[in-house]
Amino acid sequence: MEQGQSIFVGNIKGGVGKSTITAFLYDYFRTCFPKRPIQMLDTDRQGTCFELLGSVADERDIRHVPVSDRFDGLSLVTLDSIMRRMRSNAESLTIVDTGAGWPGNVWQIAMMCECIIIPTSLSWADLRPTVEFVREMDERKESSGSVTPHLIIVPNRIPPAQRDLSAISKILEGLNVVLAPPLSDLSLVRQMSGEFRGLGEARGTRFYSEFERLGDFIRDYVLSGKLSQMFEAELQNSGSS
């Protein structure tokens, strides 16, 4: 039976752009798929993404469901219930934003998703915890025997003139990850107006083109199932050799 799709945005490192990327992804996909039910679930107790989208989204389509050690299991049960209800609709798309720190029991939600978007800058302060997070999620994937969720690194705060990402590729070597198209500084876009107005506000800028490439990549490779087919074919080839 076909089911709805979901995207998890996470990293144990704070300040890497998770909430802002989630907000832009939500806006990108609601424009890309105007007839699909799209929901954003903000599990971070700060509720940054929920607040950002408050000015552009229908209140029925965004939820703040804080999940952390300070909250009881009720929030996790609520989150799981919403996810399962959304995924029972084959046309739906759910995007989950998370806070900094280890995902704890929220990793169960991540394992239900088609991909985990993992933003990071190229600084070692961001890369080191990012690699730890990738290893943890990769081990959970391996134990489940599934090709999903795909672990997708999104290089963020990349200088416009920098095209060589070999350094981050080398650090991630041996890990089951995919390197997505990079982004420039997200804060530049958020400063364009007093409140979040969506991706259209950045139309005509370098950032708009960059984010479109990222959104197109997720749409064309992850949500289409093409990336899963590639990984499954690779597994079959390695098993038969």
N, C-alpha and C positions, 0 to 999 in steps of 0.2 A: 504493500500500500504506500502510495506517495505521501510524503509528509512535508510540513512547512520547513523553512530553513532558518538558521540562526548564526549570528556572528558574536564572538566573545572578544572583548578588548581588555587585555590585561598585561601587567608587569609588576613585579614586586617593588620596583623602583618608582618612587613618586616623581612628579615634575617632568615626565617624559612626553606628555601630550595626550594621555589616554582619553580624558573627558572631551577635549576639543576635537580630537579625531572622531570620537563617537558621534558628537553633535553634527559634524560635517558629513559623516557617512550616512546618518539618518536623513539629512537634508538631500544628499545626493540620491539616495535610493528612493525617497518618496517622489522625487522628480523623475527618476528613471523608470519607476514602476508605479504610475499614478493609480492603478486599479488594484494593487496588492495591499492587503492590510499590513502595515508596518508599525511595530511597537519598539520603543526604547525603554529598557529597564536599567535604572541607575542603582547599583548596589552599594555605592560609596556613601558612607554616612554624611559626607559633606554635601552631597547632592549637586555637585557643580554642573554636570551635564543636564540634569533635570532643570536647573535654573536657566542655563543657556537656552534650552529649547522652549522655555516657557513663553517666549515672545513670538515664536513662529509655528509651534505645533499645537494640534488639538489636544486639550488636556486629557482626553480619553486614550491618546496614543503614547503618552509618556508616563512612566511610573517611577516613584522613588521608593525602593524596597531595600533599606539599609541592612546589610549583612556583615557582621563583625563580631568579635568577642564581647562587645558591649550590648549586643542584642541577642535575644533568645532564639530558639530554633523556629519560632513562628514565622519570622521573615524568610527563612530558607524554605520552609514549607510553602509559603505564599509564592515565592519566586519559582519554585519547582512546579507549582500548580499552574501558574501563568504560562510558563514555558511549554508545558505539556499541552495546555489548551491551544496555544498558538500553533504548535507543531502538528496538531491534529487537523489543522486547516492547510491543505497542500499549497495554497497560494500565499501564505503568510511569510513574513520575514521579521525576525526579532533581533535586536542589537543590544547586547548587554555590556554596560560599562562597569568597571570595578575600581576599587581604591588601591592604594599602595599596600604592600605587605603580601605575605603568602596567602593564597586564596582559601586555605582551610577547606571547609566543606563545600565551598562554592566551586571547587574543581569538578564536582559532580555535574554542575550545570555546564561547565566548559566542555566536558566530554560529550555532551549532547549536541554540540555545535558543529557546523561545517568547518569552521576555522577559528583560530585564536590570533587576533591582530596584536602584535607586540611592538609598540613604538620604542625607539631608543636613539639617542644621539651617538656620535662616534667617540665620546669621551669615555675613558676607562671607568670613571665613576658610575656611568650608566651601563656600560657594556658588561662589567663583571656580574652585577646582580641579574642582568638580562640573560646571560648565559646560564646562570644557576636556575632561573625560572624555566628556560627552554629545556634543560636537562630533566628537571622534575616532571614537566608535562610530557616530554618525550618518553620517559620511563612509564608513565601512566598509560600512554597510548600503546606502548609495546605490550604491556601486561593485558590490555584489553583486546589486542590483536586486530585493531582497526586502523585504517589509513587516515581516518579523521579523528579529531579535528586537525586540519593542516596548521602547522605553526608558521606564521608569516611575519617576518621581521620587517618593520617599516622604519627605515633610516630617517630620522627627523633632525631638524636644525642643520641641514647640509648646506654649506656655502654654495651659491649658484654656480661658481666656476669649477667646483669639485665634481668630477665625473668618475674618479677612481675609487671604487668601493672595495678594492682588493683586501684592504686591512681588515674590514669587518668580515669579509668572506673567509679570510684565513682563521680568524678567531672562532667562527662558527663551523669550521671544517669538521666533518665527522658527525655533526648533529643533523637530525632530520628536519631541516627548516627550508623555507623558501624566502628569498630576498625580494621584497616588493619595490616598486618605483619609489624613490626618495622624495622627501618633502623639505621645503625651506622652513623658516621659523614661523610657527603657527601664531605666535603672539602678534606678529605684524598684521594679520588679518583681523584678529580680535580688537585691535586698536583702531580699525577703520571707522567704527561708529560706537556710540555709547552702549549699544546692546547688540546681541547676536542677531544677525539678519539672514543667515544662511550663506551657502556657497555663491549664490547669485550676486551678493554684495561685492565679491572679489573678481567678478567677470572682467576679463581684459588684462588681468595681472598674471605674473609668472606662477603664483600660488594656485590660481584657478586651473591653469593647464596641468600643473603637477597633481593636484587633487583629482582632477578628472581622470588622469592616467591611473592613479591608485584605485579609484572607484571602478573604472573600466576593467582593470586587472582582476579585482575581486568578482565582478559580475561575469566576466568572460571565462575565467579559469576556475574560480571556486564555486560560485552558485550554479554555473552551467554543468558542473560535474567533470569538466575536462581534466582538472588537476587530479582528481581521484582516479580517473581512468589511466592517467599517466603513471601514477604510483602503483596501481594494481598491476599494470602491464610490466612494470619494472620488477615487482615482487614475483610475478609468474616466470619472468625470464631468469631471475636469479635462482628460483627454485628448480627450474629445469636444467640449469647448467651444472 
